[in-house]
Amino acid sequence: MDIMELLRTKRTYRRFDQSRPIPPEALADMMEAARLASSAGNLQPLRYLAVQSPELTEAVFPYTYWAAALTDEVGRPKEGRHPVMYWAVLCEKDSKNASIRVDAGLAMDNIITAAWYHGIGSCMMGNIDRDKIREILKIDPSLEILYMIAFGYPAHTSTVVSPDETGSLKYSMDAQENFFVPKREIKDLIQIL
Ligand SMILES: Cc1cc2nc3c(=O)[nH]c(=O)nc-3n(C[C@H](O)[C@H](O)[C@H](O)COP(=O)(O)O)c2cc1C
């Protein structure tokens, strides 16, 4: 895939083909992508938990919140469209590392890019019930969940559009559950001196 085409299509996906698990070769690339991510001071403070057992992914699902712009009721994937894998992005509790969320962002982008290279879509998730998920996944109390990432083969498209005349950046979903994501125009974003 051409790099700019990859960046155009590497969107957030929120409905998945629940009958298709993540193949081992894709998981191997996602793990290597996590390992290779840049890290402030090269401290590599993050740890990950990759969850693919259907019992656990289904147990986690109710504690993840989807598409706030649409209301959870509309945004939440229906039965048969749930993620087939989650990754928990973890760090030491009360970490003093000022760059921890930059590291997490870079690592998540590496991981979702490797997944997308294999045609696997994802949704990074900050709107999650951390206490419940920690309990379900038996995460060590010394670790904190920064984010979850949901994965699966997409069951919809997502298209970048220009903001409408009101300038709203609110994404939308049509009757086929395809997403449309407004992105600001370059002229409104970047100045060249
Ligand atoms: C740090 C972060 C946290 C996010 N948390 C959630 C979330 O909890 N639930 C959700 O449905 N989407 C979540 N998203 C996805 C954003 O809503 C999405 O990136 C945005 O709508 C733009 O769409 P795009 O990723 O296709 O460009 C999150 C994205 C980021 C970067």
The ligand as an ORCA input file, in Angstrom:
! r2SCAN-3c Opt
* xyz 0 1
  C      -6.407      9.162     22.397
  C      -7.670      8.771     21.669
  C      -8.742      8.265     22.391
  C      -9.916      7.878     21.724
  N     -10.943      7.323     22.447
  C     -12.045      6.873     21.804
  C     -13.081      6.201     22.521
  O     -13.010      5.999     23.729
  N     -14.154      5.751     21.821
  C     -14.266      5.913     20.460
  O     -15.258      5.461     19.877
  N     -13.289      6.548     19.747
  C     -12.195      7.026     20.369
  N     -11.180      7.631     19.677
  C     -11.301      7.782     18.200
  C     -11.567      9.237     17.791
  O     -12.921      9.545     18.038
  C     -11.213      9.367     16.281
  O      -9.808      9.324     16.192
  C     -11.736     10.678     15.696
  O     -13.137     10.658     15.638
  C     -11.178     10.914     14.285
  O     -11.405      9.824     13.452
  P     -10.192      9.167     12.672
  O      -9.369      8.418     13.694
  O     -10.819      8.244     11.675
  O      -9.402     10.267     12.051
  C     -10.020      8.033     20.300
  C      -8.918      8.544     19.594
  C      -7.762      8.901     20.251
  C      -6.599      9.434     19.451
*
